[in-house]
Amino acid sequence: MNNAGVAGIPQRELTKDGYERTFQSNHLGPFLLTAKLFPYLDRANGARVINVSSKLHSFAAAVGGKLGLSETLENLNGEVEYNADGWQAYSLSKLENILFTQELQRRSEGLDWFSTFSLHPGVVGTDIWRNTYVAKKEQQNLSSSSIQSIASNLFYGSTISIEEGANTQIYLSCINNNEAKRVKGLYFGEDRQPRKLETFANDSNIAKLLWERSEALTGVEFKVE
């Protein structure tokens, strides 16, 4: 299960590997981890890969600035533009999670033992919001009476718990293999139900190009066999 992530980093940051932090944390790292672990998945009893995305993937086209979705493959590191206080990078990375899932499922057709899914877990009250205006007051050194602190309390009061946010992940981990085969490759909501994706989130050509670019950037050939 690929669940690590960052969000809302206001200024473009590079990791020690030289990649934009949101892109590496949310997509490139999970891609590399899955590629490395894939040969060791349980082929005898069945295995699956679950990628935690977000409904904010739908904003990828809206916050893409001057770039079209195909051109974002030339801006994976945010070197052409980095805007919307980091939410451009976040929404694109969540779209990448979905495209990665679809391409992984396409490449695994014929492997009866394997299924993969993506999902939106809901708006969960974790510390992923630590870089944003609504970060918890202890993360911002705020007084409890400040407007920002009040906004934070209101926001966290409207989120679901971490346990509730794990609902769909656990469901997809536990369904039997026959059910997994029936819904493989689909995108799920926080209610454990499949959701219809926008046309741009179903672009097999972009998914293939993203896969190839991810292989080139990580230096790893991801063999699905």
Phi, psi and chi 1 to 4 in degrees:
 res  aa     phi    psi   chi1   chi2   chi3   chi4
   1 MET       -  123.1 -176.8 -179.6  -60.7      -
   2 ASN   -98.2  105.6  -66.8  -47.7      -      -
   3 ASN  -127.5   -5.5 -169.8   40.8      -      -
   4 ALA   -69.9  149.7      -      -      -      -
   5 GLY  -176.6  159.4      -      -      -      -
   6 VAL  -130.0  160.8  -63.1      -      -      -
   7 ALA  -151.6  150.6      -      -      -      -
   8 GLY    62.9   37.0      -      -      -      -
   9 ILE   -76.5  113.2  -60.4  175.9      -      -
  10 PRO   -60.3  -40.1  -21.3   32.8      -      -
  11 GLN  -115.6  147.2  -56.5  -64.7  -35.7      -
  12 ARG   -60.2  128.3  178.8  174.9  178.5  -99.1
  13 GLU  -125.8  144.7  -63.6  179.7    8.1      -
  14 LEU  -108.7  142.5  -62.9 -177.9      -      -
  15 THR   -77.8  174.6   66.6      -      -      -
  16 LYS   -65.9  -16.3   65.5  179.9 -177.8 -179.7
  17 ASP   -84.8   -7.9  -59.5  -51.1      -      -
  18 GLY    92.4   13.6      -      -      -      -
  19 TYR  -109.9  151.4  -60.7  116.2      -      -
  20 GLU   -59.0  134.2 -169.0  -83.4  -46.5      -
  21 ARG   -60.0  -43.3 -173.2  171.1  -60.0  -78.9
  22 THR   -65.2  -44.3  -53.4      -      -      -
  23 PHE   -61.8  -45.0  169.2   61.0      -      -
  24 GLN   -70.0  -42.9  177.9  167.7  -31.6      -
  25 SER   -67.5  -41.8  -60.2      -      -      -
  26 ASN   -91.6  -27.6  -65.4    6.9      -      -
  27 HIS  -124.8  -56.8  167.8   67.7      -      -
  28 LEU   -64.0  -41.4 -159.3   59.9      -      -
  29 GLY   -61.5  -51.1      -      -      -      -
  30 PRO   -60.0  -36.6  -29.5   37.2      -      -
  31 PHE   -61.4  -47.6  177.3   89.9      -      -
  32 LEU   -65.7  -44.0  176.7   59.6      -      -
  33 LEU   -59.9  -45.0  177.3   64.4      -      -
  34 THR   -64.9  -40.2  -53.6      -      -      -
  35 ALA   -61.8  -41.0      -      -      -      -
  36 LYS   -71.5  -34.8  -71.3  -70.3 -169.7  178.2
  37 LEU   -86.5  -18.1  -69.0  178.1      -      -
  38 PHE   -55.3  -41.8 -160.3   84.3      -      -
  39 PRO   -62.7  -17.4  -22.3   34.3      -      -
  40 TYR  -103.1    4.9  -55.9  100.4      -      -
  41 LEU   -68.2  154.2  -64.2 -177.4      -      -
  42 ASP   -77.9   97.5 -171.0  -14.1      -      -
  43 ARG   -76.9  -23.0  -75.5  150.1  172.0   77.5
  44 ALA   -75.6  -40.2      -      -      -      -
  45 ASN  -107.8   -3.0  -62.4  -57.5      -      -
  46 GLY    96.3  145.4      -      -      -      -
  47 ALA  -146.8  161.3      -      -      -      -
  48 ARG  -148.9  154.8   59.4 -159.4   66.3  170.0
  49 VAL  -118.1  128.4  169.2      -      -      -
  50 ILE  -116.8  121.6  -59.4  169.7      -      -
  51 ASN  -109.0  119.1  -66.5  -47.4      -      -
  52 VAL   -83.0  111.7  179.5      -      -      -
  53 SER  -103.5 -144.6  179.9      -      -      -
  54 SER  -165.2  151.4  167.3      -      -      -
  55 LYS   -67.1  -12.8   66.3 -179.6  179.5 -178.0
  56 LEU   -69.6   -6.7  -75.6 -179.1      -      -
  57 HIS   -57.3  -28.3   78.6  -88.2      -      -
  58 SER   -68.6  -15.8   61.8      -      -      -
  59 PHE   -87.8   -1.0  -71.4   94.5      -      -
  60 ALA   -57.3  -42.5      -      -      -      -
  61 ALA   -70.0  -36.8      -      -      -      -
  62 ALA   -70.9  -37.6      -      -      -      -
  63 VAL   -99.9   10.5  -59.3      -      -      -
  64 GLY   -71.5   -1.1      -      -      -      -
  65 GLY    63.0 -134.9      -      -      -      -
  66 LYS   -80.8   -5.6   63.6 -173.5  178.1 -177.2
  67 LEU   -94.4  139.0  -58.7  176.5      -      -
  68 GLY   -81.3  169.1      -      -      -      -
  69 LEU   -62.4  -38.6  -74.8  174.2      -      -
  70 SER   -66.3  -33.2   61.6      -      -      -
  71 GLU   -74.3  -17.8  -66.3  170.7  -58.3      -
  72 THR   -65.3  -19.5   60.8      -      -      -
  73 LEU   -65.1  -18.3  -67.3  176.2      -      -
  74 GLU   -95.3    4.2  -55.0  -56.7  -35.5      -
  75 ASN  -132.1   27.9 -170.3   47.4      -      -
  76 LEU   -60.8  -30.0  -65.6  175.3      -      -
  77 ASN   -93.5    5.4  -92.9  -31.2      -      -
  78 GLY    69.0   20.6      -      -      -      -
  79 GLU   -78.8  -24.0   60.7  -93.2   66.1      -
  80 VAL   -81.3  -46.0  178.7      -      -      -
  81 GLU  -156.4  150.1   63.7  177.1   22.6      -
  82 TYR  -144.5  106.4 -173.5   89.9      -      -
  83 ASN  -136.7 -170.9   59.5   30.9      -      -
  84 ALA    56.7   35.4      -      -      -      -
  85 ASP    53.7   35.9  -74.0  -26.3      -      -
  86 GLY    91.0   -8.1      -      -      -      -
  87 TRP   -76.5  -22.0  -69.7  105.1      -      -
  88 GLN   -61.2  -50.5  174.6 -165.7   29.5      -
  89 ALA   -63.3  -39.2      -      -      -      -
  90 TYR   -66.0  -49.5  179.0   76.3      -      -
  91 SER   -63.4  -37.4   60.8      -      -      -
  92 LEU   -66.8  -38.4  -72.7  172.3      -      -
  93 SER   -65.9  -33.9   73.1      -      -      -
  94 LYS   -72.2  -31.8  -64.5  -66.7   98.8  178.3
  95 LEU   -66.4  -39.9  175.7   60.5      -      -
  96 GLU   -61.2  -36.8  -71.5  156.8    8.2      -
  97 ASN   -58.5  -41.5  -65.0  153.7      -      -
  98 ILE   -70.4  -44.4  -66.5  171.4      -      -
  99 LEU   -65.0  -38.0  -65.8  173.2      -      -
 100 PHE   -61.2  -44.5  168.7   43.3      -      -
 101 THR   -59.5  -45.7  -58.6      -      -      -
 102 GLN   -66.5  -40.3  -66.9  178.3  -15.8      -
 103 GLU   -71.1  -35.7 -177.8   64.5    9.6      -
 104 LEU   -63.9  -40.6  177.6   55.2      -      -
 105 GLN   -67.4  -40.3 -171.8   61.5   62.2      -
 106 ARG   -61.7  -43.5 -174.3 -172.2   70.2   79.3
 107 ARG   -72.0  -19.6  -70.2  172.6 -179.4 -111.5
 108 SER   -97.7    5.0   65.6      -      -      -
 109 GLU   -56.5  131.9  -72.3  -60.3  -34.1      -
 110 GLY   100.6  -13.4      -      -      -      -
 111 LEU   -95.3   95.5  -58.7 -179.2      -      -
 112 ASP   -64.0  -20.1  -70.3  -20.9      -      -
 113 TRP   -85.6   -5.5   57.0  -89.2      -      -
 114 PHE  -123.6  141.6  179.4   74.7      -      -
 115 SER  -143.2  153.8  -58.5      -      -      -
 116 THR  -140.8  151.7 -177.0      -      -      -
 117 PHE  -143.4  159.9  -42.2   94.5      -      -
 118 SER  -127.2  162.7   58.6      -      -      -
 119 LEU  -159.6  159.7   65.1  101.0      -      -
 120 HIS  -106.0  121.0  167.2   63.1      -      -
 121 PRO   -83.6   -6.6   32.7  -36.7      -      -
 122 GLY   101.6  174.0      -      -      -      -
 123 VAL   -88.7  103.4 -178.4      -      -      -
 124 VAL  -103.9  142.2 -171.9      -      -      -
 125 GLY   -82.8   59.7      -      -      -      -
 126 THR   -98.7 -177.6   69.1      -      -      -
 127 ASP   -88.0   15.3   68.1   -9.4      -      -
 128 ILE   -62.7  -18.2 -164.6  172.3      -      -
 129 TRP   -87.9   10.4  -50.3  100.4      -      -
 130 ARG   -64.4  -21.9   62.0 -172.5  175.6  -84.6
 131 ASN   -92.2    2.2  -63.3  -53.9      -      -
 132 THR  -106.8  173.5   71.5      -      -      -
 133 TYR   -60.9  -29.9 -175.0   82.6      -      -
 134 VAL   -94.6   15.9  -64.1      -      -      -
 135 ALA   -56.5  151.2      -      -      -      -
 136 LYS   -57.7  144.4  -66.3  178.0  179.3  177.7
 137 LYS   -59.1  -32.4   61.0  178.5 -178.1  -66.4
 138 GLU   -69.8  -21.3   58.0  -93.5   25.0      -
 139 GLN   -83.2  -15.6  -65.8  172.6  -34.1      -
 140 GLN  -114.4    0.0  -56.0 -175.0   64.6      -
 141 ASN    57.6   49.5 -164.6   26.6      -      -
 142 LEU  -104.7  154.6  -60.1  171.8      -      -
 143 SER   -79.3  153.6   69.7      -      -      -
 144 SER   -68.0  -13.9   59.0      -      -      -
 145 SER   -97.5   -3.8   60.9      -      -      -
 146 SER   -71.1  153.6   70.5      -      -      -
 147 ILE   -60.4  -40.8  -67.1  176.0      -      -
 148 GLN   -64.7  -38.6 -164.9  168.3   -5.5      -
 149 SER   -65.7  -41.0  177.6      -      -      -
 150 ILE   -63.2  -42.2  -67.0  171.4      -      -
 151 ALA   -61.9  -39.1      -      -      -      -
 152 SER   -63.5  -44.6  175.8      -      -      -
 153 ASN   -62.8  -40.7  -71.4  -24.1      -      -
 154 LEU   -65.1  -41.5  -71.3  172.0      -      -
 155 PHE   -64.4  -51.6  171.6   75.6      -      -
 156 TYR   -65.8  -25.2  -86.2   93.3      -      -
 157 GLY   -70.6  -18.2      -      -      -      -
 158 SER  -100.2   -6.1   66.9      -      -      -
 159 THR   -84.8  166.1   61.5      -      -      -
 160 ILE   -92.9  161.6   62.2  176.6      -      -
 161 SER   -72.4  164.9   68.7      -      -      -
 162 ILE   -61.4  -38.7  -66.3  173.3      -      -
 163 GLU   -63.3  -43.1  -68.9   77.2   10.8      -
 164 GLU   -66.1  -36.4  -69.1  171.6  -43.4      -
 165 GLY   -68.6  -17.5      -      -      -      -
 166 ALA   -89.6   -0.2      -      -      -      -
 167 ASN   -55.6  -53.2 -177.4   39.4      -      -
 168 THR   -71.0  -37.4  -58.1      -      -      -
 169 GLN   -59.4  -45.8  -66.7   95.6  -56.0      -
 170 ILE   -64.6  -42.0  -66.5  173.0      -      -
 171 TYR   -58.0  -48.9  167.1   72.2      -      -
 172 LEU   -68.7  -26.0  -68.0  172.2      -      -
 173 SER   -73.7  -27.8  -61.0      -      -      -
 174 CYS  -104.1  -14.0  -64.7      -      -      -
 175 ILE   -62.5  151.1   57.3  176.2      -      -
 176 ASN   -70.2  165.5   63.8   50.9      -      -
 177 ASN   -63.8  -34.4  -72.8  -22.5      -      -
 178 ASN   -65.1  -42.9  -72.4  -25.5      -      -
 179 GLU   -67.6  -38.1  177.6   64.4    9.9      -
 180 ALA   -61.0  -41.0      -      -      -      -
 181 LYS   -64.5  -34.4  -69.1  176.2 -176.5  178.3
 182 ARG   -68.3  -32.6 -172.1 -178.7   70.5   82.7
 183 VAL  -114.0   14.0  -63.3      -      -      -
 184 LYS   -58.8  142.7   62.2 -175.7 -179.3 -178.9
 185 GLY    82.4   -5.1      -      -      -      -
 186 LEU   -83.8  163.9  -62.9 -176.3      -      -
 187 TYR  -107.9  129.9  168.7   75.5      -      -
 188 PHE  -114.3  152.8  -74.4   76.6      -      -
 189 GLY   -93.5 -179.7      -      -      -      -
 190 GLU   -69.3  -10.6   68.2  -90.1   32.7      -
 191 ASP   -93.0   10.8   56.5   -1.7      -      -
 192 ARG    71.0   15.0  -54.2 -170.5  -54.3 -176.6
 193 GLN  -106.6  143.4  -61.9  -59.2  -49.0      -
 194 PRO   -62.4  144.0  -20.5   32.4      -      -
 195 ARG  -120.2  143.8  -62.4  -71.6  179.1   83.8
 196 LYS   -76.3  134.4 -176.7  177.9 -179.8 -179.9
 197 LEU   -96.1  154.2  -73.3  166.3      -      -
 198 GLU   -66.8  160.6  -56.6   87.5  -15.6      -
 199 THR   -57.6  -42.5  -59.3      -      -      -
 200 PHE   -68.2  -21.4   66.9   81.4      -      -
 201 ALA   -87.5    0.6      -      -      -      -
 202 ASN  -116.7   22.5  -89.1  -46.7      -      -
 203 ASP   -83.0  102.5 -167.3  -39.2      -      -
 204 SER   -67.7  -29.3   58.6      -      -      -
 205 ASN   -68.5  -44.3  -69.1  -35.5      -      -
 206 ILE   -65.6  -38.3  -64.0  -62.9      -      -
 207 ALA   -60.8  -42.6      -      -      -      -
 208 LYS   -65.9  -43.2 -178.6  175.3 -177.5  -68.1
 209 LEU   -65.5  -39.0  -71.0  171.5      -      -
 210 LEU   -62.8  -42.7  174.7   64.5      -      -
 211 TRP   -58.2  -48.7 -178.4  -72.9      -      -
 212 GLU   -64.2  -40.9  -66.6  170.3   -9.4      -
 213 ARG   -66.1  -37.2 -175.4   61.5   54.8   85.0
 214 SER   -66.4  -39.6  -60.4      -      -      -
 215 GLU   -61.2  -44.0  -75.1 -174.1  -39.9      -
 216 ALA   -64.1  -41.3      -      -      -      -
 217 LEU   -70.9  -36.1  -68.7  172.3      -      -
 218 THR   -86.5  -18.0   58.8      -      -      -
 219 GLY    73.4   21.9      -      -      -      -
 220 VAL  -124.3  129.6  172.0      -      -      -
 221 GLU   -85.8  118.7 -178.1 -178.3    3.7      -
 222 PHE   -90.6  100.9 -170.1  159.8      -      -
 223 LYS   -92.3  121.2  -66.7 -176.6  178.9  179.9
 224 VAL  -101.8   97.5 -178.7      -      -      -
 225 GLU  -159.3      -   57.0 -172.7   24.7      -
